[in-house]
Amino acid sequence: MICERYDVAVIPFPFAEIPVLKRRPAVVLSGLTFNTANNSTLVAMITSTKQTSWPSDVPLQDLKSAGLSVACLVRWRLTTVPNDLIARKLGKLGGLDRLSREREFANMIG
């Protein structure tokens, strides 16, 4: 499945600390041109965890647009997944969530 930047999709997300893949929502960071040309998509993890936090976590405000039903945040655990592993699209980040994510991403690489 080919996604566009800001799409929220379900993917099997790898974890460094355990040798399994868990399906979870992720936000697409890469654009359509990259995703199509490389047959892969760069994503950041979306989590609902309250057990841990990273200083760079970005809480999502518009859950309905993102297709999420519980409070979640973008965590900057990044991965590139083959497009054929993307299970389905849930939604798309709302405008304010896009802005917050872009701001934190710029701080991270800045």
Secondary structure, DSSP 8 states (H G I E B T S, - for coil): ----TTEEEEEEEE-SSSS-EEEEEEEE-S-HHHHHHHTEEEEEEEE--SS---TT-EE-S-HHHHT-SS--EEEEEEEEEEGGG--EEEEE--HHHHHHHHHHHHHHH-
